[in-house]
Amino acid sequence: MSAIDSLPPLREVIAAHGLRAKKSLGQNFLLDLNLTARIARVAGDLSRCDVLEVGPGPGGLTRGLLAEGARKVLAVEKDGRCLPALAEIQAAYPGRLEVIEGDALAVDPLAHLMPPIRVAANLPYNVGTELLVRWLTPKDWPPFWESLTLMFQREVAQRIVAQPGSKAYGRLAVLAQWRCDARIALDLPPEAFTPPPKIRSAVVHLTALPAPRFPADPEMLQKVTAAAFNQRRKMLRAALKGLAPDIQDRLRAAGIAPTARAEDVPLEGFCALARELAG
């Protein structure tokens, strides 16, 4: 079954509007409306929330979010070809869908949405990580959003939830887990998409914590993790020597062995080092 509303199946919508996914925009369209409804349910009870969606394409997830009761959806779409298909969804859900043609990196959601706000998106592969880092590193915390329900390449999803000691553990894991609870909620095979990507995908759900797990200066934490993981095979005394002339003493003061490598340092250790360097 693929009917979650009175609108046509997505294959018909794509055919009617000539919507071939563009590789240059990182597009892979989800066709199974039952699957898009499942992703919407990962975001939780949406009846009291406005939802920001980035890259709706022909509107599969958009329809799922609205069918699951989202108070309002703001869909930001860069590809003007998709606007007629999204207009049909607007007509079917009057007053509950606003569509903006533009770049999500340049849109202020608070100018269009009322709290509480959640983000749900099948992110374009070419901007997904950049958007996530922006949402994780605002000037003020808590952020404008309560939760993020985002689809990534499975490799990126694993990097978000990775633990110390694993090859996937890096800057993304530190930034995500410092301020959020993060989990992989769904795995999706390539055949769920058109065109099928060469890799598997996964849906990650991140819930914003009221405050970071450990105190640290955000800018310094980003500097430390960027320097540490950009040269992850080096010992930290070498990888971080550009941050302070006495970096070995700073590492020891933070409880980290100067001969340790970045992938062995837990979140608490990076926060302690950021405090030490900022102080």
Secondary structure as GFF3:
##gff-version 3
##sequence-region A 1 279
A	DSSP	alpha_helix	10	17	.	.	.	ID=ss1
A	DSSP	three_ten_helix	23	25	.	.	.	ID=ss2
A	DSSP	beta_strand	29	30	.	.	.	ID=ss3
A	DSSP	alpha_helix	33	42	.	.	.	ID=ss4
A	DSSP	beta_strand	50	54	.	.	.	ID=ss5
A	DSSP	alpha_helix	60	67	.	.	.	ID=ss6
A	DSSP	beta_strand	72	77	.	.	.	ID=ss7
A	DSSP	three_ten_helix	80	82	.	.	.	ID=ss8
A	DSSP	alpha_helix	83	92	.	.	.	ID=ss9
A	DSSP	beta_strand	97	101	.	.	.	ID=ss10
A	DSSP	three_ten_helix	104	106	.	.	.	ID=ss11
A	DSSP	three_ten_helix	109	111	.	.	.	ID=ss12
A	DSSP	beta_strand	117	122	.	.	.	ID=ss13
A	DSSP	alpha_helix	128	136	.	.	.	ID=ss14
A	DSSP	beta_strand	147	153	.	.	.	ID=ss15
A	DSSP	alpha_helix	154	161	.	.	.	ID=ss16
A	DSSP	alpha_helix	171	179	.	.	.	ID=ss17
A	DSSP	beta_strand	180	188	.	.	.	ID=ss18
A	DSSP	three_ten_helix	190	192	.	.	.	ID=ss19
A	DSSP	beta_strand	193	194	.	.	.	ID=ss20
A	DSSP	beta_strand	201	208	.	.	.	ID=ss21
A	DSSP	alpha_helix	218	230	.	.	.	ID=ss22
A	DSSP	alpha_helix	236	239	.	.	.	ID=ss23
A	DSSP	alpha_helix	247	253	.	.	.	ID=ss24
A	DSSP	three_ten_helix	262	264	.	.	.	ID=ss25
A	DSSP	alpha_helix	267	278	.	.	.	ID=ss26
###
